[in-house]
Amino acid sequence: MRMVDLIEKKRDGHELSTEEINFIIQGYTEGSIPDYQVSAFTMAVVFQGMTERERADLTMAMVKSGDQIDLSQIEGIKVDKHSTGGVGDTTTLVLGPLVASVGVPVAKMSGRGLGHTGGTIDKLESVAGFHVEIDSSEFTELVNKNKIAVIGQSGNLTPADKKLYALRDVTGTVESIPLIASSIMSKKIAAGADAIVLDVKTGAGAFMKTLEDSRELARAMVGIGNKVGRRTMAVISDMSQPLGFAIGNALEVKEAIDTLRGEGPEDLTELCLTLGSHMVYLGGKAHSLKEARSLLEEAIQNGSALEKLKIFLSSQGGDATVVDNPEKLPQAKYTFELEAKEDGYVSEIIADEVGTAAMLLGAGRATKESVIDLAVGLVLRKKIGDQVNKGESLVTIYSNFEDIKEVSEKLYENIKIASSKVEAPTLIYEEITE
């Protein structure tokens, strides 16, 4: 088998066999197939696409290129949730304890974040003492005992994907549905879950800006998951404006606590209940989505979801008293109110640019070496469709430095006010199960 023949075959629009895809991924991982040939192959995929079977084969070839997490010692159906990213996306912090509180095991492997704020681990480390450096046997024990634990990404998971992603980044081949879908799903499948719920974002703050592209990606990932034996579904949700109010690590932890108490933002609460209902249903704890949602709503109302958060934090060394005393979370030195310059209605909050404003404060990483300031960030006081009066606060800025001119300018540029009433955007566009 020669790589050049396979490049030409895909270039001409033909379907590659399972063996041919395995040959490409194995050869590239081992170093016997060079970058320049694989970049030619990925460009051919950009133009010619892949069939559903090819996508599944590509995904599994990448899964088999490295370690696979064995969760078989954990009792029950393990359901994982993946979001394609966004601004103020606090869903994991809410969903973990919420879903665990009704008996679905949440065995979560999370990483640190590059972007507007930290990843799930960075956010959790806002809680003094919390750590994810636990071995696999303790991880299994904690999930069996508490139904929830979070461990840092370790081992040699999907090395082929890491190499391929780095290559795509410098060869103009990032934006290909088969390549994006197989990249995401290879990591989820290697992490060992039995079922996967996907939160596919759409809008200005999302990787996929249009509903059409988001739908195509969601269907591709659901197709891959179901084809390789993982029950998979996707929710397409809005990211034209930040989710919830908080953007920043400790601020998002506080918002998660509020949400588990039943006092969180409407959009964050609704999305968590929708995603969580699918997790509970796939986890076999409810006969219908309606029943699953009722269980979750009850867990919030009776306090068991909040209690599960305390157990989760303390089991991994964290100070669980922050749940009742959020002022123990890292606090910024200064707070500033960004006041509206005119009367009207909020017509636009450009999510990714508002996220960049949070990063300018130090809430996120521009590079892997950047140090995150866990205390800083933004809390929105208005969302799209809300009425606002001149002088009223649009955003509270939490900062550890006094000069916030650049941050304020960025926010004013990207929070638009119109004179006439504007409708709030749709939160959930579609739920895809096949």
C-alpha positions as CSV (number, residue, x, y, z in Angstrom):
1,M,0.0,0.0,0.0
2,R,1.4,3.4,-1.0
3,M,0.3,6.7,0.6
4,V,0.4,8.5,-2.8
5,D,-2.1,6.1,-4.2
6,L,-4.5,6.8,-1.3
7,I,-4.1,10.6,-1.6
8,E,-5.0,10.3,-5.3
9,K,-7.9,7.9,-4.5
10,K,-9.4,10.4,-2.0
11,R,-8.6,13.4,-4.3
12,D,-10.7,11.7,-7.1
13,G,-13.7,11.3,-4.7
14,H,-13.4,7.6,-4.0
15,E,-14.2,5.9,-0.7
16,L,-11.2,4.6,1.3
17,S,-11.4,1.1,3.0
18,T,-11.1,0.6,6.7
19,E,-7.6,-1.0,6.1
20,E,-6.5,2.1,4.1
21,I,-7.6,4.5,6.7
22,N,-5.9,2.4,9.4
23,F,-2.7,2.4,7.3
24,I,-2.7,6.2,7.0
25,I,-3.3,6.9,10.7
26,Q,-0.9,4.2,12.0
27,G,1.8,5.3,9.6
28,Y,1.4,9.0,10.5
29,T,1.5,8.2,14.2
30,E,4.6,6.1,13.9
31,G,6.3,8.6,11.6
32,S,6.6,6.4,8.5
33,I,4.2,8.7,6.6
34,P,5.5,12.3,6.4
35,D,3.6,15.6,7.2
36,Y,3.5,16.7,3.6
37,Q,1.7,13.6,2.5
38,V,-0.9,13.7,5.3
39,S,-1.5,17.4,4.6
40,A,-2.3,16.5,1.0
41,F,-4.6,13.8,2.3
42,T,-6.5,16.2,4.7
43,M,-6.8,18.8,1.8
44,A,-8.4,16.0,-0.3
45,V,-10.8,15.3,2.6
46,V,-11.7,19.1,2.8
47,F,-12.7,19.0,-0.9
48,Q,-14.2,15.5,-1.2
49,G,-15.6,14.8,2.2
50,M,-16.0,11.4,3.8
51,T,-18.8,8.8,4.0
52,E,-20.3,8.0,7.4
53,R,-18.4,4.7,7.5
54,E,-15.1,6.5,6.6
55,R,-15.7,9.0,9.4
56,A,-16.3,6.2,11.9
57,D,-13.2,4.3,10.7
58,L,-11.0,7.5,11.0
59,T,-12.3,8.1,14.5
60,M,-11.6,4.6,15.7
61,A,-8.1,4.6,14.0
62,M,-7.3,7.6,16.1
63,V,-8.8,6.1,19.2
64,K,-6.6,3.0,18.7
65,S,-3.5,5.1,18.2
66,G,-3.0,5.5,21.9
67,D,-4.3,4.6,25.4
68,Q,-8.0,4.0,26.0
69,I,-9.6,4.6,29.5
70,D,-11.3,1.5,30.9
71,L,-14.3,2.5,33.0
72,S,-15.7,-1.0,33.3
73,Q,-15.1,-1.1,37.1
74,I,-17.5,1.8,37.5
75,E,-21.1,0.6,38.1
76,G,-23.9,1.8,35.8
77,I,-24.0,3.4,32.4
78,K,-21.3,6.1,32.1
79,V,-22.6,9.2,30.3
80,D,-20.2,11.9,29.1
81,K,-21.1,15.5,28.0
82,H,-19.1,17.5,25.5
83,S,-19.5,21.1,24.5
84,T,-18.0,22.5,21.4
85,G,-17.0,25.6,23.4
86,G,-18.2,29.1,23.9
87,V,-18.2,32.0,26.4
88,G,-19.5,31.7,29.9
89,D,-20.2,28.0,29.3
90,T,-20.6,26.8,32.9
91,T,-22.7,23.7,32.0
92,T,-20.2,21.0,33.2
93,L,-19.9,22.6,36.7
94,V,-23.7,22.4,37.0
95,L,-24.4,19.1,35.2
96,G,-21.8,17.0,37.0
97,P,-23.4,17.2,40.5
98,L,-26.9,17.6,39.1
99,V,-26.9,14.3,37.1
100,A,-24.9,12.5,39.8
101,S,-27.5,13.4,42.3
102,V,-30.1,11.3,40.5
103,G,-27.8,8.3,40.3
104,V,-26.1,8.6,36.9
105,P,-22.3,8.1,37.2
106,V,-20.3,11.1,36.0
107,A,-16.7,10.0,35.4
108,K,-15.2,13.2,33.9
109,M,-11.9,13.7,32.3
110,S,-11.2,17.4,31.8
111,G,-8.4,19.6,30.6
112,R,-7.2,23.1,31.2
113,G,-8.5,25.7,28.8
114,L,-7.1,27.9,26.1
115,G,-9.3,30.9,25.4
116,H,-11.6,33.3,27.2
117,T,-11.5,31.5,30.6
118,G,-10.0,28.4,32.0
119,G,-11.1,24.9,31.4
120,T,-13.3,22.9,33.9
121,I,-10.2,22.1,35.9
122,D,-9.1,25.7,36.2
123,K,-12.5,26.7,37.3
124,L,-12.7,24.0,39.9
125,E,-9.3,25.1,41.2
126,S,-10.9,28.3,42.3
127,V,-12.0,26.2,45.2
128,A,-9.1,26.1,47.7
129,G,-7.5,22.7,48.0
130,F,-9.4,21.1,45.1
131,H,-7.2,18.8,43.0
132,V,-7.5,16.4,40.1
133,E,-4.3,14.5,40.6
134,I,-5.8,11.2,41.6
135,D,-4.9,7.7,40.3
136,S,-7.3,5.6,38.3
137,S,-8.2,3.3,41.3
138,E,-9.2,6.3,43.5
139,F,-11.1,7.8,40.6
140,T,-13.1,4.6,40.1
141,E,-13.7,4.4,43.9
142,L,-14.9,8.0,44.1
143,V,-17.3,7.6,41.1
144,N,-18.7,4.3,42.6
145,K,-19.2,5.9,46.0
146,N,-20.3,9.5,45.1
147,K,-21.4,9.0,41.4
148,I,-19.0,11.8,40.4
149,A,-15.2,12.6,40.1
150,V,-13.1,14.6,37.8
151,I,-9.6,13.6,36.8
152,G,-7.0,15.5,34.7
153,Q,-6.2,14.3,31.2
154,S,-3.4,11.9,31.4
155,G,-1.7,9.1,29.5
156,N,-1.3,8.9,25.8
157,L,-4.9,9.5,24.6
158,T,-5.4,9.8,20.8
159,P,-1.8,10.8,19.8
160,A,-2.8,10.6,16.1
161,D,-5.4,13.3,16.7
162,K,-2.9,15.6,18.4
163,K,-0.5,15.3,15.5
164,L,-3.3,15.7,12.9
165,Y,-4.8,18.7,14.7
166,A,-1.4,20.5,14.8
167,L,-0.9,19.8,11.1
168,R,-4.5,21.0,10.1
169,D,-3.9,24.2,12.1
170,V,-1.0,25.2,9.8
171,T,-2.3,23.8,6.5
172,G,-5.7,25.5,6.2
173,T,-7.6,22.2,6.8
174,V,-9.2,22.9,10.1
175,E,-12.7,23.6,8.7
176,S,-13.7,20.2,7.5
177,I,-16.7,18.5,9.1
178,P,-15.3,14.9,8.9
179,L,-12.0,16.0,10.4
180,I,-13.6,18.1,13.1
181,A,-16.2,15.4,14.0
182,S,-13.6,12.6,14.1
183,S,-11.2,14.7,16.2
184,I,-13.8,15.5,18.9
185,M,-15.4,12.0,18.9
186,S,-12.0,10.2,19.1
187,K,-11.2,11.9,22.4
188,K,-14.7,11.2,23.8
189,I,-14.6,7.5,22.8
190,A,-11.0,7.0,24.1
191,A,-12.2,8.5,27.5
192,G,-14.4,5.4,28.0
193,A,-18.0,6.6,28.2
194,D,-20.9,4.3,27.3
195,A,-23.1,7.2,26.0
196,I,-22.3,10.8,24.9
197,V,-24.4,13.9,25.0
198,L,-23.1,16.7,22.7
199,D,-23.8,20.4,23.2
200,V,-23.0,21.9,19.7
201,K,-22.9,25.7,19.9
202,T,-23.9,28.0,17.1
203,G,-23.5,31.8,16.6
204,A,-20.9,34.5,16.9
205,G,-19.2,33.0,20.0
206,A,-19.1,29.4,18.6
207,F,-16.7,27.5,16.4
208,M,-19.6,27.0,14.0
209,K,-21.1,30.4,13.2
210,T,-24.2,29.3,11.3
211,L,-27.0,26.9,12.2
212,E,-26.5,25.0,9.0
213,D,-22.8,24.2,9.8
214,S,-23.7,23.4,13.4
215,R,-26.4,21.0,12.3
216,E,-24.0,19.3,9.9
217,L,-21.3,18.9,12.6
218,A,-23.9,17.6,15.1
219,R,-25.2,15.0,12.7
220,A,-21.7,13.9,11.8
221,M,-20.7,13.3,15.5
222,V,-24.0,11.6,16.4
223,G,-23.5,9.4,13.3
224,I,-20.0,8.4,14.4
225,G,-20.9,7.7,18.0
226,N,-23.9,5.5,17.2
227,K,-21.9,3.7,14.4
228,V,-19.1,2.7,16.8
229,G,-21.5,1.5,19.6
230,R,-21.9,4.6,21.8
231,R,-25.4,5.9,22.3
232,T,-25.0,9.5,21.2
233,M,-27.2,12.5,20.8
234,A,-26.7,16.3,20.3
235,V,-28.4,19.5,21.3
236,I,-27.7,22.6,19.1
237,S,-27.7,25.6,21.4
238,D,-27.2,29.4,20.9
239,M,-23.8,31.1,21.5
240,S,-24.6,34.4,19.8
241,Q,-24.3,35.9,23.3
242,P,-22.5,34.5,26.4
243,L,-24.4,31.7,28.2
244,G,-25.5,32.9,31.7
245,F,-24.1,36.0,33.2
246,A,-20.6,35.2,34.5
247,I,-17.4,35.0,32.4
248,G,-14.4,34.2,34.6
249,N,-13.3,31.2,36.7
250,A,-14.4,31.9,40.3
251,L,-17.4,33.9,39.0
252,E,-18.6,30.9,37.0
253,V,-18.2,28.6,40.0
254,K,-20.4,31.0,42.0
255,E,-22.9,31.0,39.1
256,A,-22.9,27.2,39.1
257,I,-23.6,27.2,42.8
258,D,-26.5,29.6,42.3
259,T,-27.9,27.4,39.5
260,L,-27.8,24.3,41.6
261,R,-29.6,26.3,44.3
262,G,-32.4,27.1,41.8
263,E,-31.3,30.8,41.5
264,G,-29.2,30.7,38.3
265,P,-29.7,32.5,35.0
266,E,-32.7,31.3,33.0
267,D,-30.7,30.3,29.9
268,L,-28.0,28.4,31.8
269,T,-30.6,26.6,33.9
270,E,-32.7,25.6,30.9
271,L,-29.8,24.3,28.9
272,C,-28.5,22.3,31.9
273,L,-32.0,20.7,32.3
274,T,-32.2,19.9,28.6
275,L,-28.7,18.3,28.4
276,G,-29.1,16.7,31.8
277,S,-32.4,15.1,30.8
278,H,-30.7,13.4,27.9
279,M,-27.8,12.2,30.2
280,V,-30.3,10.8,32.7
281,Y,-32.3,9.1,30.0
282,L,-29.3,7.6,28.3
283,G,-28.0,6.6,31.7
284,G,-31.1,4.4,32.2
285,K,-32.5,6.3,35.2
286,A,-35.7,7.5,33.5
287,H,-38.1,6.0,30.9
288,S,-38.6,9.3,29.1
289,L,-37.0,12.7,28.8
290,K,-40.0,14.2,30.7
291,E,-39.4,11.9,33.6
292,A,-35.7,12.6,33.5
293,R,-36.3,16.4,33.7
294,S,-38.7,16.0,36.6
295,L,-36.0,14.1,38.5
296,L,-33.5,16.9,37.9
297,E,-35.9,19.7,38.8
298,E,-36.7,17.8,42.1
299,A,-33.0,17.4,42.8
300,I,-32.6,21.2,42.6
301,Q,-35.7,21.9,44.7
302,N,-34.9,19.5,47.5
303,G,-31.2,20.5,47.8
304,S,-29.7,17.1,46.8
305,A,-27.9,18.5,43.8
306,L,-26.3,21.2,45.9
307,E,-25.4,18.6,48.6
308,K,-23.8,16.5,45.8
309,L,-21.6,19.4,44.8
310,K,-20.3,19.7,48.4
311,I,-19.5,16.0,48.5
312,F,-17.8,16.1,45.2
313,L,-15.6,19.1,46.2
314,S,-14.6,17.8,49.6
315,S,-13.9,14.3,48.2
316,Q,-11.2,15.8,46.0
317,G,-9.7,18.0,48.7
318,G,-11.7,21.1,48.1
319,D,-13.2,23.5,50.7
320,A,-16.9,22.7,50.4
321,T,-17.8,25.6,52.6
322,V,-17.6,27.8,49.6
323,V,-21.0,26.4,48.5
324,D,-22.6,28.2,51.4
325,N,-20.0,31.0,51.6
326,P,-19.1,32.0,48.0
327,E,-17.2,35.0,49.3
328,K,-14.4,32.4,50.1
329,L,-13.8,32.0,46.4
330,P,-10.9,34.2,45.0
331,Q,-12.0,37.9,45.0
332,A,-10.8,40.7,42.7
333,K,-9.5,43.9,44.2
334,Y,-11.6,46.2,42.1
335,T,-15.1,46.2,40.6
336,F,-16.3,48.7,38.0
337,E,-19.7,49.2,36.4
338,L,-19.9,49.6,32.6
339,E,-22.8,52.1,32.3
340,A,-25.1,52.3,29.3
341,K,-24.5,55.5,27.3
342,E,-28.1,55.7,26.1
343,D,-31.7,54.4,26.7
344,G,-32.9,51.5,24.6
345,Y,-32.8,47.7,24.3
346,V,-29.7,45.5,24.1
347,S,-29.7,44.3,20.5
348,E,-26.3,42.4,20.3
349,I,-23.7,41.0,22.7
350,I,-20.9,39.6,20.5
351,A,-19.9,36.6,22.5
352,D,-16.3,36.0,21.4
353,E,-15.3,39.6,21.7
354,V,-16.8,39.9,25.2
355,G,-14.8,36.8,26.0
356,T,-11.7,38.5,24.7
357,A,-12.4,41.4,27.1
358,A,-12.5,38.8,30.0
359,M,-9.1,37.4,28.7
360,L,-7.6,41.0,28.8
361,L,-8.4,41.0,32.5
362,G,-6.5,37.8,32.9
363,A,-9.4,35.3,33.1
364,G,-8.1,33.1,30.2
365,R,-5.0,31.9,28.5
366,A,-3.7,33.3,25.2
367,T,-1.0,30.6,25.2
368,K,-0.4,27.4,27.2
369,E,2.2,29.3,29.3
370,S,-0.2,32.1,30.4
371,V,-1.1,32.2,34.1
372,I,-4.8,32.6,34.8
373,D,-6.2,35.0,37.4
374,L,-9.0,33.0,38.9
375,A,-10.7,36.0,40.6
376,V,-11.2,38.3,37.6
377,G,-13.9,38.4,34.8
378,L,-17.2,39.9,33.9
379,V,-20.8,39.6,35.0
380,L,-23.4,40.7,32.5
381,R,-26.3,42.7,34.0
382,K,-28.3,42.7,30.7
383,K,-28.9,40.2,27.9
384,I,-30.2,40.6,24.4
385,G,-33.8,41.9,24.4
386,D,-33.5,43.5,27.8
387,Q,-34.5,47.2,28.3
388,V,-31.7,49.5,29.6
389,N,-31.7,53.1,30.8
390,K,-28.8,55.5,30.4
391,G,-26.4,55.2,33.3
392,E,-27.6,51.7,34.2
393,S,-25.0,48.9,34.5
394,L,-24.5,46.7,31.4
395,V,-21.6,44.7,32.9
396,T,-19.8,44.5,36.2
397,I,-16.0,44.3,35.6
398,Y,-14.0,42.4,38.2
399,S,-10.3,43.3,37.9
400,N,-7.0,43.2,39.8
401,F,-5.7,46.3,38.1
402,E,-7.2,49.8,38.0
403,D,-6.7,50.7,34.4
404,I,-9.6,49.0,32.5
405,K,-9.8,51.4,29.6
406,E,-9.0,48.7,27.0
407,V,-11.5,46.3,28.5
408,S,-14.2,49.0,28.7
409,E,-13.7,50.0,25.1
410,K,-13.8,46.4,23.9
411,L,-17.1,45.9,25.8
412,Y,-18.7,49.2,24.5
413,E,-17.8,48.1,20.9
414,N,-19.4,44.8,21.2
415,I,-22.6,45.4,23.3
416,K,-25.0,47.2,21.0
417,I,-28.1,49.1,22.1
418,A,-31.1,49.7,19.7
419,S,-33.9,52.2,20.1
420,S,-36.7,49.6,19.4
421,K,-37.5,46.3,21.1
422,V,-35.4,43.3,20.1
423,E,-36.3,39.6,20.6
424,A,-34.1,37.4,22.7
425,P,-32.4,34.7,20.6
426,T,-33.6,31.1,20.6
427,L,-31.7,29.1,23.2
428,I,-32.1,25.6,21.8
429,Y,-32.5,25.1,18.1
430,E,-32.6,21.4,17.7
431,E,-32.1,18.0,19.4
432,I,-30.5,15.3,17.2
433,T,-30.7,11.6,18.2
434,E,-29.9,9.9,14.9
